[in-house]
Amino acid sequence: MELISVDTLKTMQLIGFNYKTAIGEPLTLMLKNFLLSKVKEPDSVSMFEKVLTPELVEILKDDTAYENFRGILGGESND
């Protein structure tokens, strides 16, 4: 089952549709709001907002990038 054809997606991109802005940013904001809703201390919320960036979300979505990031921070690897 195909919701939107590949040709339609390519055409939208050619006329200037930005998938990152249209899809990525709202998902990043939803994830940020979800995670912030789990934090109970107000000071932690402001600190969390500074740490949770779109770049960090991208790292968290990619297993290899996450493992590399953990290695840089000195965390144990899952290997």
NORZI-V477239 format. One record per residue. N is the residue number from 0. PHI is phi in whole degrees, 0 to 359 (* if undefined). PSI is psi in whole degrees, -180 to 180 (NA if undefined). OMEGA is omega in whole degrees, -180 to 180 (999 if undefined). Layout:
n/phi/psi/omega
N/PHI/PSI/OMEGA
N/PHI/PSI/OMEGA
//
This chain:
n/phi/psi/omega
0/*/130/-177
1/241/118/180
2/285/-46/180
3/226/135/-178
4/288/157/178
5/299/-39/180
6/298/-39/178
7/296/-44/179
8/297/-43/179
9/296/-42/179
10/297/-43/179
11/300/-41/180
12/293/-39/180
13/295/-33/180
14/271/5/171
15/109/7/179
16/292/127/-178
17/257/104/-178
18/295/-37/-179
19/298/-45/180
20/290/-43/-174
21/286/-33/-175
22/248/-48/-174
23/295/-47/-177
24/295/-44/177
25/298/-38/178
26/294/-40/177
27/298/-43/179
28/295/-42/178
29/298/-44/179
30/297/-43/179
31/300/-48/-179
32/296/-38/178
33/297/-49/-179
34/295/-40/179
35/294/-31/179
36/292/-20/-180
37/272/-10/-178
38/269/130/-175
39/265/-29/-176
40/268/130/-179
41/303/-39/180
42/295/-35/179
43/294/-34/-180
44/297/-48/-179
45/295/-37/177
46/293/-42/-180
47/297/-40/178
48/298/-34/179
49/288/-32/-176
50/275/-39/-176
51/278/99/180
52/248/163/176
53/303/-34/179
54/295/-42/179
55/295/-38/177
56/298/-41/178
57/298/-40/178
58/297/-42/-179
59/293/-27/-180
60/281/-22/-176
61/253/118/-176
62/301/-44/-179
63/294/-45/179
64/298/-39/180
65/296/-45/179
66/297/-40/177
67/296/-41/179
68/297/-44/177
69/298/-39/178
70/297/-40/178
71/295/-39/-179
72/280/-6/179
73/89/14/178
74/280/162/179
75/285/146/178
76/270/157/178
77/274/4/-177
78/291/NA/999
//
